[in-house]
Protein backbone atom coordinates (compact mmCIF):
# COMPACT_ATOMS: atom_id res chain seq x y z
CA UNK A 1 0.00 0.00 0.00
CA UNK A 2 1.46 3.35 -0.98
CA UNK A 3 1.80 6.07 1.65
CA UNK A 4 -0.80 8.25 -0.07
CA UNK A 5 -3.45 5.50 -0.27
CA UNK A 6 -6.17 5.67 2.37
CA UNK A 7 -6.40 2.81 4.85
CA UNK A 8 -9.32 0.45 4.36
CA UNK A 9 -12.38 1.22 6.44
CA UNK A 10 -12.72 -0.80 9.65
CA UNK A 11 -15.85 -2.89 10.29
CA UNK A 12 -18.25 -0.94 12.50
CA UNK A 13 -21.82 -0.76 13.67
CA UNK A 14 -24.38 0.04 12.66
CA UNK A 15 -24.20 -1.98 9.47
CA UNK A 16 -25.80 -0.36 6.43
CA UNK A 17 -26.89 -1.79 3.09
CA UNK A 18 -23.60 -0.42 1.72
CA UNK A 19 -21.44 -2.28 4.29
CA UNK A 20 -19.47 -5.30 3.09
CA UNK A 21 -21.33 -8.48 4.03
CA UNK A 22 -18.23 -9.94 5.70
CA UNK A 23 -18.29 -7.17 8.30
CA UNK A 24 -21.05 -9.08 10.09
CA UNK A 25 -18.51 -11.85 10.82
CA UNK A 26 -16.21 -9.32 12.51
CA UNK A 27 -18.99 -7.85 14.64
CA UNK A 28 -21.42 -10.67 15.52
CA UNK A 29 -20.92 -13.94 17.38
CA UNK A 30 -20.46 -16.62 14.72
CA UNK A 31 -22.87 -19.14 16.21
CA UNK A 32 -25.63 -16.54 16.46
CA UNK A 33 -24.86 -15.21 12.97
CA UNK A 34 -24.97 -18.68 11.40
CA UNK A 35 -28.33 -19.37 13.05
CA UNK A 36 -29.65 -15.98 11.91
CA UNK A 37 -28.65 -16.63 8.30
CA UNK A 38 -29.92 -20.23 8.38
CA UNK A 39 -33.35 -19.10 9.62
CA UNK A 40 -33.55 -16.80 6.58
CA UNK A 41 -32.04 -19.27 4.06
CA UNK A 42 -29.13 -16.87 3.46
CA UNK A 43 -25.74 -18.37 2.60
CA UNK A 44 -23.42 -15.39 3.20
CA UNK A 45 -21.43 -16.75 6.14
CA UNK A 46 -17.81 -17.44 5.15
CA UNK A 47 -18.55 -16.75 1.47
CA UNK A 48 -15.58 -15.39 -0.47
CA UNK A 49 -17.88 -13.02 -2.41
CA UNK A 50 -19.08 -11.55 0.90
CA UNK A 51 -15.63 -10.10 1.44
CA UNK A 52 -16.16 -7.56 -1.35
CA UNK A 53 -19.93 -7.53 -1.85
CA UNK A 54 -22.24 -5.19 0.04
CA UNK A 55 -25.63 -6.24 1.42
CA UNK A 56 -27.33 -4.21 -1.35
CA UNK A 57 -25.22 -5.90 -4.04
CA UNK A 58 -25.86 -9.34 -2.54
CA UNK A 59 -29.61 -8.75 -2.52
CA UNK A 60 -29.48 -7.66 -6.17
CA UNK A 61 -27.26 -10.55 -7.31
CA UNK A 62 -29.35 -13.22 -5.57
CA UNK A 63 -32.84 -11.90 -6.30
CA UNK A 64 -33.39 -14.52 -8.99
CA UNK A 65 -31.08 -17.22 -7.63
CA UNK A 66 -31.82 -20.64 -6.18
CA UNK A 67 -32.08 -19.31 -2.62
CA UNK A 68 -34.30 -16.38 -3.57
CA UNK A 69 -33.74 -12.74 -2.84
CA UNK A 70 -33.73 -10.85 0.41
CA UNK A 71 -34.52 -7.33 1.49
CA UNK A 72 -31.12 -5.79 2.26
CA UNK A 73 -32.50 -3.15 4.64
CA UNK A 74 -34.55 -5.67 6.65
CA UNK A 75 -31.53 -7.97 6.83
CA UNK A 76 -29.22 -5.19 8.01
CA UNK A 77 -31.77 -4.04 10.61
CA UNK A 78 -31.93 -7.59 11.96
CA UNK A 79 -28.15 -7.92 11.97
CA UNK A 80 -27.75 -4.68 13.90
CA UNK A 81 -30.15 -5.97 16.57
CA UNK A 82 -28.32 -9.31 16.63
CA UNK A 83 -24.98 -7.53 17.08
CA UNK A 84 -26.31 -5.78 20.21
CA UNK A 85 -27.35 -9.11 21.73
CA UNK A 86 -24.46 -11.27 20.47
CA UNK A 87 -21.21 -9.36 19.93
CA UNK A 88 -18.37 -11.31 18.35
CA UNK A 89 -16.26 -13.53 20.58
CA UNK A 90 -12.52 -12.90 20.58
CA UNK A 91 -11.86 -16.55 19.59
CA UNK A 92 -13.85 -16.04 16.37
CA UNK A 93 -11.43 -13.39 15.16
CA UNK A 94 -8.56 -15.75 14.37
CA UNK A 95 -7.37 -15.16 10.79
CA UNK A 96 -7.88 -18.12 8.49
CA UNK A 97 -5.87 -18.67 5.35
CA UNK A 98 -7.45 -19.97 2.16
CA UNK A 99 -5.90 -23.36 2.86
CA UNK A 100 -7.43 -23.37 6.35
CA UNK A 101 -10.85 -22.45 4.94
CA UNK A 102 -10.69 -25.30 2.41
CA UNK A 103 -9.60 -27.72 5.13
CA UNK A 104 -12.49 -26.55 7.33
CA UNK A 105 -14.93 -27.24 4.50
CA UNK A 106 -13.48 -30.66 3.65
CA UNK A 107 -13.07 -31.86 7.21
CA UNK A 108 -15.98 -30.24 8.96
CA UNK A 109 -16.95 -31.73 12.29
CA UNK A 110 -20.39 -33.13 13.01
CA UNK A 111 -23.32 -30.80 12.39
CA UNK A 112 -24.75 -29.23 15.52
Secondary structure as GFF3:
##gff-version 3
##sequence-region A 1 112
A	DSSP	alpha_helix	23	27	.	.	.	ID=ss1
A	DSSP	alpha_helix	30	39	.	.	.	ID=ss2
A	DSSP	three_ten_helix	48	51	.	.	.	ID=ss3
A	DSSP	alpha_helix	55	61	.	.	.	ID=ss4
A	DSSP	alpha_helix	72	85	.	.	.	ID=ss5
A	DSSP	three_ten_helix	90	93	.	.	.	ID=ss6
A	DSSP	alpha_helix	98	106	.	.	.	ID=ss7
###
